[in-house]
Amino acid sequence: MAGIWVEPLGLLQGRDAAVAMAADLALPLAGGPAAFSLVRLIGPGAPDAPVALADVPEDWQPRVIALTKQPPTFAGLPAGRPLVMGIVNVTPDSFSDGGRHLDARAAIAAGHAMLEAGADLLDIGGESTRPGADPVTAEEEQRRVIPVIRELAKAATVSADTRNAATMRAALDAGAEVINDVSALRHDPEAVRVLAAAECGVILMHMLGDDPRTMQDDIRYADVALDVAEFLAERVAWAEAQGIVRTRIALDPGIGFGKRLPENLALIQRLPLLLGLGCPVLLGASRKRFVGEISGVAEAPRRMAGSLGAAIAGARRGAAILRVHDVAETVQALAVLAACEAGAVADVDAETEGE
């Protein structure tokens, strides 16, 4: 950890957030509705204890204000609420649904069902990147996903989950509008040139090392949240230098990619730290191993309820995109969360009207 960071603390939701912001005791987190009332200043000369907003030194204030800004619109999709990204794995060996959608017709049907259930976009992948997974050739990856992308892109915004430049190019030609690279453009040197020449959205993810086969072998962090934030900041700066503008980039802390239960929980708890980078944050926690470890559910397809808990935790901490297997249930949970918080804000507005 070498940079200067401001970490939002004292997070408030619903009525508490509205009351505190009305009294100038809190600021909106990434445009709201959540708010933060304290910050932790990280860097040379920073105090050890959290700081109230009124006591933030002047030279740190621009970084505090950056945390209040709503992230830019991503891939032309709606802003101001968490987007739901449905997962379509066209693979035989993905950890949760491997083999279910290996046939193109089954994958296309699954994608349409997710759209009917309320998905905002679909993430289509042809190579499993679960821990220990073997890579597939770009040719095989394209054989699996391109027919699916071509068809589903007629109905929705499609993301191609790939590390390979050749597949990126083919996916964009087939209609994909987003490229989701778990290696953050480290796997294939040609990838950044493909994406710099495109107008697509780009998702950069943190993974420990650059190989899913070994990412769980030697897990060590000084401070996982800061280490991940530093990595993503560096990748954004590098991508910008190569011609990919920041407004096209979203960031994923990489839950489960070189992390164990404590690291995964720390990343979700401290997700707001990433908001200072000015990019939408994607959280992909659906059905992952840490959900099973917490809940005692060994079978990944039975982890839907636990996954909803992680999704709501992410949404309350500023996640702009939730990558999920269980679209209908996630959409329903987010709708109830939004209604509850909107009702609380309406109560505060009614109480303060005329004051």
TILO-296013 format. One line per 4 residues: number of its first residue (from 1); for each residue x, y, z of N, C-alpha, C. Coordinates in pm, whole numbers. Layout:
N
NUM	X Y Z X Y Z X Y Z | ...
END
This chain:
355
1	85 -118 0 0 0 0 88 123 0 | 76 203 -106 163 318 -118 90 449 -140 | -40 445 -173 -111 565 -210 -179 635 -95 | -256 735 -131 -336 813 -37 -481 779 -62
5	-552 741 44 -690 695 31 -778 758 137 | -905 774 104 -1007 812 201 -1110 700 204 | -1129 641 321 -1224 530 336 -1349 578 409 | -1466 570 346 -1590 610 415 -1621 516 532
9	-1658 574 643 -1697 499 762 -1829 557 815 | -1881 494 918 -2007 542 976 -2119 541 873 | -2132 428 801 -2233 420 695 -2373 423 753 | -2461 496 687 -2600 512 729 -2691 475 614
13	-2807 422 646 -2903 378 546 -3039 439 574 | -3122 447 470 -3262 484 486 -3284 611 564 | -3370 604 665 -3407 720 746 -3285 783 813 | -3197 699 868 -3079 754 935 -2994 836 839
17	-2976 786 716 -2898 860 617 -2965 991 582 | -3097 988 561 -3169 1109 522 -3163 1215 632 | -3182 1174 757 -3178 1269 869 -3039 1330 882 | -2936 1246 875 -2799 1295 891 -2760 1390 778
21	-2798 1357 654 -2764 1445 543 -2841 1577 551 | -2967 1571 595 -3045 1694 609 -2984 1787 714 | -2917 1728 813 -2853 1806 919 -2706 1836 889 | -2662 1806 767 -2522 1826 727 -2424 1750 815
25	-2468 1633 861 -2381 1549 943 -2326 1430 863 | -2371 1415 741 -2327 1304 657 -2332 1347 512 | -2264 1272 427 -2262 1296 283 -2310 1171 210 | -2370 1188 92 -2416 1071 18 -2299 986 -29
29	-2315 856 -20 -2214 763 -69 -2245 730 -215 | -2156 768 -306 -2173 741 -449 -2308 789 -500 | -2351 905 -454 -2477 962 -499 -2597 922 -416 | -2580 833 -317 -2690 791 -231 -2757 665 -283
33	-2856 612 -206 -2919 669 -88 -2840 650 42 | -2739 561 42 -2657 545 162 -2574 671 184 | -2527 688 306 -2446 806 340 -2333 762 433 | -2233 849 447 -2124 823 541 -2103 947 627
37	-2071 923 754 -2058 1032 850 -1917 1049 902 | -1830 953 873 -1690 957 916 -1602 913 801 | -1474 943 809 -1379 890 712 -1251 848 784 | -1186 753 722 -1052 716 764 -956 767 658
41	-860 849 698 -761 904 607 -640 813 611 | -596 769 493 -488 671 483 -376 730 398 | -260 743 457 -147 798 384 -53 869 478 | 57 924 426 156 992 510 93 1107 587
45	117 1109 718 68 1217 803 -77 1207 842 | -145 1099 801 -286 1085 834 -303 1046 981 | -408 1095 1047 -432 1057 1186 -470 911 1198 | -447 855 1315 -477 713 1337 -627 688 1351
49	-699 783 1409 -841 764 1439 -928 814 1324 | -1050 761 1313 -1145 816 1215 -1170 965 1240 | -1208 1035 1134 -1225 1179 1139 -1368 1214 1101 | -1432 1304 1178 -1563 1356 1139 -1549 1440 1013
53	-1656 1448 935 -1648 1520 808 -1609 1665 826 | -1656 1727 934 -1626 1868 958 -1479 1890 991 | -1409 1783 1028 -1269 1796 1070 -1170 1748 965 | -1217 1718 846 -1126 1671 740 -1037 1787 696
57	-905 1769 697 -816 1877 651 -847 1918 507 | -822 2044 476 -861 2100 347 -800 2023 230 | -675 1979 243 -611 1912 131 -666 1772 106 | -741 1716 201 -804 1586 182 -947 1598 130
61	-1004 1717 136 -1146 1732 106 -1184 1692 -37 | -1101 1721 -140 -1140 1675 -274 -1160 1524 -283 | -1081 1448 -207 -1097 1303 -209 -1225 1260 -139 | -1266 1336 -38 -1394 1308 28 -1508 1336 -70
65	-1503 1450 -137 -1608 1485 -232 -1618 1381 -344 | -1504 1325 -385 -1506 1223 -491 -1592 1103 -450 | -1598 1073 -323 -1676 959 -276 -1826 984 -283 | -1867 1109 -296 -2010 1142 -300 -2066 1136 -441
69	-1981 1129 -542 -2027 1136 -680 -2086 1004 -727 | -2198 1013 -797 -2253 893 -858 -2162 847 -970 | -2129 718 -975 -2041 670 -1084 -2102 699 -1220 | -2019 712 -1322 -2073 740 -1455 -2158 625 -1506
73	-2248 657 -1597 -2329 553 -1662 -2237 452 -1729 | -2267 324 -1711 -2183 218 -1766 -2256 149 -1879 | -2193 145 -1996 -2245 74 -2114 -2385 120 -2152 | -2415 247 -2124 -2545 303 -2160 -2660 253 -2077
77	-2633 186 -1965 -2737 128 -1881 -2786 228 -1777 | -2902 206 -1715 -2954 301 -1617 -2858 321 -1500 | -2855 441 -1448 -2773 472 -1330 -2865 502 -1212 | -2806 509 -1094 -2883 545 -976 -2939 427 -898
81	-2917 306 -943 -2959 186 -870 -2865 74 -908 | -2852 -29 -824 -2766 -142 -861 -2822 -216 -982 | -2737 -240 -1079 -2774 -319 -1196 -2755 -468 -1165 | -2840 -550 -1223 -2831 -695 -1204 -2776 -757 -1332
85	-2661 -822 -1320 -2595 -890 -1431 -2619 -1040 -1416 | -2688 -1099 -1511 -2714 -1242 -1507 -2599 -1322 -1565 | -2563 -1431 -1500 -2449 -1514 -1540 -2496 -1627 -1631 | -2436 -1636 -1749 -2463 -1747 -1841 -2329 -1813 -1871
89	-2303 -1924 -1806 -2178 -1998 -1825 -2198 -2107 -1930 | -2132 -2091 -2045 -2141 -2190 -2151 -2019 -2281 -2138 | -2017 -2355 -2027 -1900 -2434 -1990 -1944 -2568 -1932 | -1855 -2667 -1935 -1886 -2794 -1870 -1841 -2800 -1725
93	-1765 -2698 -1678 -1696 -2714 -1549 -1701 -2592 -1459 | -1794 -2498 -1481 -1806 -2387 -1387 -1852 -2439 -1252 | -1815 -2367 -1145 -1832 -2424 -1011 -1977 -2445 -972 | -2070 -2363 -1025 -2208 -2372 -981 -2300 -2437 -1084
97	-2284 -2399 -1211 -2379 -2445 -1312 -2311 -2507 -1433 | -2191 -2561 -1413 -2118 -2621 -1524 -2197 -2730 -1594 | -2208 -2720 -1726 -2278 -2819 -1805 -2425 -2789 -1830 | -2487 -2704 -1749 -2630 -2676 -1765 -2658 -2601 -1894
101	-2564 -2515 -1935 -2588 -2429 -2052 -2482 -2450 -2159 | -2422 -2569 -2162 -2317 -2594 -2261 -2373 -2596 -2402 | -2495 -2643 -2417 -2563 -2637 -2547 -2607 -2494 -2572 | -2580 -2441 -2692 -2610 -2301 -2722 -2758 -2271 -2704
105	-2845 -2362 -2742 -2988 -2337 -2728 -3027 -2324 -2582 | -2968 -2406 -2496 -2997 -2397 -2353 -2945 -2265 -2296 | -2826 -2224 -2339 -2769 -2099 -2291 -2853 -1980 -2334 | -2899 -1981 -2459 -2982 -1871 -2508 -3114 -1867 -2433
109	-3174 -1981 -2409 -3299 -1986 -2334 -3279 -1934 -2192 | -3168 -1973 -2130 -3139 -1926 -1993 -3122 -1774 -1991 | -3054 -1720 -2093 -3037 -1575 -2100 -3168 -1502 -2115 | -3256 -1552 -2200 -3387 -1488 -2217 -3468 -1497 -2088
113	-3458 -1609 -2018 -3530 -1623 -1891 -3479 -1520 -1789 | -3349 -1497 -1785 -3293 -1396 -1694 -3341 -1256 -1731 | -3350 -1227 -1859 -3401 -1096 -1901 -3548 -1080 -1861 | -3625 -1184 -1878 -3765 -1181 -1835 -3776 -1157 -1686
117	-3679 -1209 -1612 -3680 -1195 -1466 -3628 -1059 -1420 | -3577 -977 -1512 -3536 -842 -1475 -3388 -812 -1484 | -3308 -901 -1542 -3165 -872 -1557 -3145 -749 -1645 | -3048 -666 -1607 -3015 -548 -1686 -2915 -579 -1797
121	-2832 -678 -1775 -2735 -723 -1874 -2696 -866 -1843 | -2634 -931 -1941 -2595 -1072 -1928 -2444 -1084 -1946 | -2382 -1169 -1865 -2239 -1195 -1874 -2220 -1337 -1923 | -2166 -1351 -2043 -2158 -1482 -2109 -2012 -1526 -2117
125	-1983 -1642 -2059 -1845 -1691 -2057 -1833 -1833 -2105 | -1720 -1864 -2169 -1697 -1998 -2220 -1576 -2067 -2161 | -1517 -2006 -2056 -1401 -2067 -1990 -1419 -2052 -1839 | -1420 -2162 -1768 -1431 -2156 -1623 -1304 -2097 -1563
129	-1320 -2004 -1470 -1205 -1948 -1398 -1216 -1978 -1249 | -1287 -2085 -1215 -1291 -2128 -1075 -1150 -2169 -1031 | -1123 -2172 -899 -990 -2215 -854 -953 -2351 -909 | -834 -2359 -970 -783 -2485 -1023 -831 -2521 -1162
133	-916 -2436 -1222 -970 -2470 -1354 -862 -2467 -1461 | -870 -2561 -1554 -778 -2563 -1668 -826 -2465 -1775 | -734 -2397 -1843 -774 -2305 -1949 -824 -2380 -2071 | -900 -2309 -2156 -940 -2364 -2285 -881 -2274 -2393
137	-873 -2326 -2512 -820 -2246 -2622 -920 -2137 -2659 | -869 -2030 -2719 -958 -1923 -2765 -1056 -1976 -2869 | -1012 -2071 -2950 -1099 -2127 -3054 -1217 -2202 -2991 | -1189 -2282 -2889 -1297 -2355 -2822 -1388 -2258 -2747
141	-1329 -2159 -2683 -1408 -2058 -2611 -1506 -1990 -2707 | -1456 -1952 -2824 -1542 -1884 -2922 -1649 -1979 -2977 | -1614 -2102 -2996 -1714 -2199 -3045 -1831 -2206 -2948 | -1801 -2196 -2818 -1907 -2205 -2718 -1991 -2078 -2711
145	-1926 -1962 -2711 -1999 -1840 -2672 -2049 -1754 -2788 | -1983 -1755 -2902 -2021 -1659 -3006 -2164 -1677 -3054 | -2213 -1799 -3078 -2355 -1812 -3117 -2449 -1759 -3010 | -2412 -1777 -2884 -2496 -1731 -2773 -2494 -1579 -2766
149	-2377 -1521 -2776 -2365 -1374 -2773 -2442 -1313 -2889 | -2424 -1369 -3008 -2488 -1312 -3126 -2640 -1308 -3110 | -2696 -1412 -3052 -2842 -1417 -3038 -2890 -1327 -2923 | -2825 -1335 -2807 -2873 -1259 -2692 -2845 -1110 -2706
153	-2745 -1073 -2784 -2717 -931 -2805 -2829 -861 -2881 | -2914 -939 -2946 -3031 -880 -3013 -3134 -831 -2912 | -3127 -885 -2789 -3231 -857 -2690 -3182 -775 -2571 | -3050 -765 -2550 -3002 -703 -2427 -2857 -661 -2441
157	-2811 -587 -2344 -2668 -558 -2334 -2597 -685 -2288 | -2495 -723 -2363 -2422 -847 -2336 -2277 -816 -2302 | -2228 -884 -2198 -2088 -879 -2159 -2025 -1013 -2192 | -1904 -1009 -2247 -1830 -1132 -2274 -1724 -1149 -2166
161	-1732 -1259 -2094 -1640 -1290 -1985 -1523 -1368 -2044 | -1414 -1298 -2073 -1301 -1362 -2141 -1171 -1291 -2111 | -1061 -1369 -2115 -926 -1314 -2098 -853 -1304 -2231 | -912 -1355 -2337 -842 -1373 -2463 -879 -1265 -2564
165	-777 -1200 -2621 -801 -1090 -2714 -880 -1135 -2836 | -849 -1253 -2889 -920 -1301 -3008 -1068 -1320 -2979 | -1099 -1371 -2859 -1240 -1388 -2822 -1305 -1253 -2797 | -1232 -1159 -2739 -1287 -1024 -2722 -1328 -965 -2856
169	-1240 -976 -2953 -1267 -919 -3085 -1390 -988 -3148 | -1394 -1120 -3140 -1507 -1193 -3198 -1637 -1160 -3125 | -1630 -1146 -2992 -1749 -1115 -2914 -1802 -976 -2948 | -1713 -879 -2962 -1756 -744 -3000 -1818 -745 -3139
173	-1759 -819 -3230 -1816 -830 -3365 -1955 -894 -3362 | -1977 -983 -3264 -2106 -1052 -3252 -2210 -970 -3179 | -2171 -855 -3126 -2270 -768 -3061 -2248 -740 -2914 | -2145 -798 -2852 -2118 -769 -2711 -2082 -621 -2694
177	-2125 -563 -2583 -2098 -422 -2555 -2006 -404 -2435 | -1974 -512 -2367 -1888 -508 -2249 -1793 -627 -2255 | -1669 -605 -2213 -1573 -714 -2196 -1538 -722 -2048 | -1552 -841 -1991 -1526 -865 -1849 -1403 -955 -1839
181	-1290 -896 -1799 -1162 -969 -1798 -1117 -991 -1654 | -1119 -1117 -1610 -1079 -1148 -1473 -932 -1124 -1447 | -854 -1109 -1553 -710 -1083 -1537 -676 -935 -1539 | -777 -850 -1555 -755 -704 -1564 -657 -671 -1676
185	-671 -739 -1788 -591 -717 -1910 -444 -755 -1892 | -417 -851 -1803 -279 -898 -1786 -252 -1028 -1861 | -356 -1100 -1896 -338 -1234 -1953 -289 -1230 -2097 | -349 -1144 -2177 -321 -1141 -2321 -273 -1001 -2358
189	-148 -984 -2400 -96 -851 -2431 -173 -778 -2540 | -240 -852 -2626 -315 -789 -2735 -449 -733 -2689 | -496 -775 -2570 -631 -738 -2526 -649 -587 -2516 | -552 -518 -2459 -569 -374 -2440 -578 -302 -2573
193	-508 -351 -2675 -517 -288 -2807 -655 -309 -2869 | -711 -427 -2850 -847 -453 -2899 -946 -357 -2833 | -936 -343 -2702 -1034 -264 -2628 -1013 -114 -2644 | -889 -73 -2661 -864 70 -2683 -928 116 -2814
197	-934 27 -2911 -992 63 -3041 -1144 50 -3041 | -1202 -10 -2938 -1347 -29 -2931 -1410 82 -2848 | -1542 85 -2848 -1614 181 -2764 -1689 108 -2652 | -1646 -11 -2620 -1719 -95 -2526 -1685 -62 -2382
201	-1769 -112 -2290 -1735 -110 -2149 -1632 -216 -2118 | -1553 -193 -2013 -1445 -284 -1975 -1452 -305 -1824 | -1456 -430 -1781 -1454 -463 -1638 -1318 -520 -1604 | -1250 -454 -1509 -1119 -497 -1462 -1134 -560 -1324
205	-1086 -682 -1308 -1102 -754 -1182 -968 -781 -1117 | -967 -781 -984 -847 -821 -910 -845 -972 -895 | -732 -1030 -929 -705 -1172 -902 -563 -1181 -850 | -542 -1261 -748 -407 -1280 -695 -326 -1361 -796
209	-220 -1300 -850 -149 -1362 -960 -228 -1346 -1088 | -197 -1426 -1188 -267 -1414 -1316 -313 -1549 -1371 | -326 -1648 -1281 -363 -1782 -1328 -462 -1844 -1229 | -587 -1870 -1271 -684 -1932 -1180 -638 -2065 -1121
213	-547 -2134 -1191 -502 -2264 -1141 -420 -2251 -1013 | -358 -2137 -991 -267 -2121 -876 -305 -2006 -783 | -415 -1937 -809 -444 -1815 -734 -474 -1841 -586 | -509 -1963 -549 -538 -1993 -408 -418 -2055 -336
217	-302 -2063 -402 -192 -2140 -346 -115 -2068 -236 | -99 -1937 -248 -15 -1864 -152 -78 -1728 -126 | -185 -1728 -47 -264 -1608 -26 -204 -1526 87 | -153 -1409 52 -95 -1318 152 -124 -1175 113
221	-172 -1097 208 -197 -954 187 -149 -878 311 | -100 -757 290 -72 -670 403 -203 -618 460 | -291 -571 374 -426 -525 407 -506 -549 281 | -593 -649 280 -654 -694 155 -732 -582 86
225	-807 -502 160 -887 -397 96 -796 -292 30 | -693 -252 100 -601 -153 43 -518 -213 -69 | -475 -337 -54 -397 -401 -160 -479 -413 -289 | -605 -452 -276 -691 -463 -394 -718 -326 -454
229	-742 -226 -368 -765 -91 -418 -643 -37 -492 | -526 -62 -439 -403 -17 -505 -386 -85 -641 | -411 -215 -644 -400 -289 -770 -495 -232 -875 | -622 -211 -837 -719 -162 -933 -688 -20 -976
233	-640 62 -885 -600 198 -923 -489 195 -1027 | -394 105 -1006 -283 94 -1101 -332 45 -1237 | -425 -51 -1236 -475 -103 -1364 -558 1 -1439 | -634 81 -1365 -711 187 -1431 -616 288 -1494
237	-514 329 -1418 -417 426 -1472 -347 370 -1595 | -311 241 -1589 -244 178 -1704 -338 172 -1824 | -464 132 -1801 -559 123 -1912 -583 260 -1974 | -593 363 -1891 -610 499 -1944 -490 538 -2031
241	-372 504 -1986 -252 538 -2063 -249 466 -2197 | -320 353 -2207 -325 276 -2332 -442 317 -2420 | -523 414 -2375 -630 465 -2458 -771 423 -2419 | -789 357 -2305 -922 319 -2256 -966 424 -2154
245	-1062 506 -2187 -1100 616 -2097 -1168 561 -1972 | -1147 632 -1863 -1197 585 -1733 -1348 566 -1731 | -1422 648 -1806 -1568 638 -1806 -1618 509 -1869 | -1530 433 -1932 -1569 303 -1988 -1537 188 -1894
249	-1479 215 -1777 -1425 110 -1691 -1512 89 -1568 | -1536 -37 -1534 -1593 -78 -1406 -1491 -167 -1336 | -1503 -176 -1204 -1403 -246 -1123 -1467 -354 -1038 | -1397 -467 -1028 -1445 -583 -954 -1334 -626 -856
253	-1362 -628 -725 -1258 -668 -629 -1222 -816 -636 | -1298 -896 -710 -1259 -1036 -731 -1282 -1125 -611 | -1405 -1129 -562 -1438 -1217 -450 -1405 -1362 -487 | -1325 -1426 -404 -1290 -1566 -426 -1171 -1589 -517
257	-1122 -1485 -581 -1009 -1501 -671 -878 -1469 -597 | -826 -1570 -530 -708 -1549 -446 -745 -1490 -311 | -862 -1526 -260 -907 -1480 -128 -976 -1595 -56 | -960 -1596 75 -1031 -1691 160 -1146 -1618 229
261	-1214 -1686 320 -1329 -1628 388 -1298 -1492 451 | -1190 -1477 531 -1166 -1346 593 -1144 -1235 491 | -1071 -1265 384 -1046 -1161 282 -1174 -1124 208 | -1257 -1223 177 -1382 -1194 108 -1473 -1107 193
265	-1484 -1138 320 -1569 -1058 408 -1514 -917 424 | -1383 -904 435 -1322 -772 448 -1347 -688 323 | -1339 -749 205 -1361 -674 83 -1505 -625 71 | -1601 -707 109 -1741 -663 104 -1765 -554 209
269	-1715 -574 329 -1733 -475 435 -1673 -340 395 | -1560 -342 327 -1488 -218 295 -1499 -181 147 | -1603 -229 83 -1625 -199 -58 -1625 -49 -89 | -1678 37 0 -1679 181 -31 -1541 241 -57
273	-1436 176 -11 -1301 228 -36 -1276 244 -186 | -1334 156 -267 -1310 158 -412 -1383 271 -482 | -1482 331 -417 -1565 431 -485 -1488 558 -517 | -1379 581 -447 -1298 699 -475 -1228 695 -609
277	-1227 579 -676 -1163 568 -806 -1251 621 -919 | -1377 651 -888 -1464 713 -988 -1519 618 -1092 | -1514 488 -1067 -1566 388 -1161 -1677 309 -1092 | -1777 261 -1168 -1875 170 -1107 -1805 47 -1051
281	-1856 -1 -938 -1800 -119 -874 -1894 -236 -893 | -1839 -348 -940 -1915 -471 -959 -1882 -566 -844 | -1984 -629 -790 -1965 -732 -688 -2016 -864 -740 | -1927 -964 -744 -1965 -1098 -788 -1943 -1197 -675
285	-2044 -1212 -591 -2034 -1303 -476 -2127 -1422 -488 | -2203 -1430 -596 -2311 -1527 -608 -2263 -1671 -595 | -2320 -1743 -499 -2301 -1887 -477 -2156 -1927 -449 | -2071 -1833 -416 -1930 -1866 -401 -1901 -1940 -271
289	-1781 -1995 -264 -1746 -2086 -156 -1764 -2021 -19 | -1730 -1894 -6 -1741 -1831 126 -1885 -1828 174 | -1982 -1818 81 -2123 -1824 119 -2154 -1960 180 | -2101 -2065 117 -2120 -2199 171 -2052 -2219 305
293	-1933 -2160 322 -1862 -2172 449 -1940 -2107 562 | -2000 -1993 534 -2077 -1922 638 -2206 -1996 669 | -2273 -2042 564 -2407 -2099 580 -2407 -2249 608 | -2294 -2314 582 -2290 -2458 598 -2353 -2533 482
297	-2370 -2466 368 -2431 -2528 250 -2320 -2565 152 | -2299 -2693 132 -2188 -2738 49 -2217 -2725 -100 | -2342 -2747 -141 -2374 -2747 -284 -2398 -2605 -332 | -2321 -2563 -431 -2330 -2424 -480 -2470 -2385 -525
301	-2546 -2468 -598 -2679 -2426 -642 -2777 -2398 -527 | -2746 -2446 -405 -2836 -2425 -291 -2797 -2301 -209 | -2707 -2219 -261 -2660 -2103 -185 -2730 -1973 -224 | -2849 -1983 -281 -2918 -1864 -327 -2948 -1767 -214
305	-3000 -1815 -103 -3037 -1727 7 -2914 -1653 63 | -2805 -1727 80 -2683 -1662 126 -2629 -1563 26 | -2644 -1593 -102 -2599 -1501 -206 -2678 -1372 -203 | -2807 -1380 -173 -2889 -1259 -161 -2839 -1171 -46
309	-2797 -1235 63 -2740 -1157 173 -2617 -1080 130 | -2529 -1146 54 -2408 -1079 6 -2443 -968 -93 | -2541 -992 -180 -2581 -891 -278 -2635 -766 -209 | -2720 -784 -109 -2775 -669 -37 -2666 -595 37
313	-2572 -670 97 -2460 -604 165 -2381 -519 67 | -2360 -570 -55 -2289 -493 -156 -2367 -371 -201 | -2497 -388 -225 -2580 -277 -269 -2580 -165 -166 | -2584 -199 -38 -2586 -97 67 -2451 -28 82
317	-2347 -84 21 -2213 -24 30 -2169 37 -103 | -2262 58 -194 -2231 132 -314 -2204 52 -439 | -2221 -81 -437 -2200 -160 -559 -2298 -115 -666 | -2246 -91 -787 -2328 -45 -898 -2380 -160 -982
321	-2311 -275 -977 -2348 -392 -1056 -2336 -515 -967 | -2436 -600 -968 -2433 -726 -894 -2438 -840 -995 | -2333 -920 -997 -2323 -1032 -1092 -2377 -1157 -1022 | -2489 -1212 -1073 -2561 -1314 -997 -2610 -1427 -1086
325	-2630 -1543 -1024 -2696 -1655 -1089 -2848 -1645 -1074 | -2894 -1599 -959 -3037 -1601 -924 -3096 -1463 -949 | -3131 -1438 -1074 -3172 -1303 -1114 -3305 -1263 -1052 | -3408 -1344 -1065 -3540 -1305 -1017 -3539 -1274 -868
329	-3471 -1358 -791 -3466 -1338 -647 -3388 -1211 -611 | -3280 -1184 -684 -3201 -1064 -657 -3279 -939 -692 | -3348 -940 -806 -3430 -825 -845 -3537 -798 -740 | -3599 -903 -691 -3703 -887 -588 -3644 -829 -459
333	-3530 -880 -418 -3469 -831 -294 -3430 -684 -307 | -3375 -646 -422 -3336 -506 -442 -3458 -415 -445 | -3567 -463 -503 -3689 -381 -508 -3742 -354 -368 | -3740 -455 -283 -3787 -437 -145 -3693 -344 -69
337	-3562 -363 -87 -3465 -275 -22 -3487 -130 -64 | -3503 -105 -192 -3523 31 -241 -3652 91 -188 | -3759 12 -184 -3886 63 -134 -3879 98 13 | -3814 14 92 -3800 42 234 -3720 171 257
341	-3611 189 183 -3530 308 202 -3600 432 149 | -3671 420 38 -3745 534 -15 -3856 576 80 | -3922 478 141 -4025 512 238 -3970 586 357 | -3851 545 403 -3788 613 516 -3752 756 480
345	-3703 778 359 -3667 914 317 -3792 999 303 | -3901 941 251 -4024 1016 239 -4075 1060 377 | -4061 975 477 -4101 1012 613 -4023 1133 663 | -3893 1134 637 -3809 1245 680 -3849 1373 607
349	-3875 1362 475 -3915 1479 399 -4044 1537 453 | -4137 1449 489 -4266 1497 542 -4246 1567 675 | -4156 1513 758 -4134 1572 890 -4068 1710 881 | -3982 1727 781 -3904 1853 772 -3972 1955 682
353	-4083 1918 617 -4149 2010 526 -4202 2131 604 | -4168 2247 555 -4215 2369 618 -4125 2421 728 | -4020 2349 762 -3931 2398 868 -3848 2516 817
END
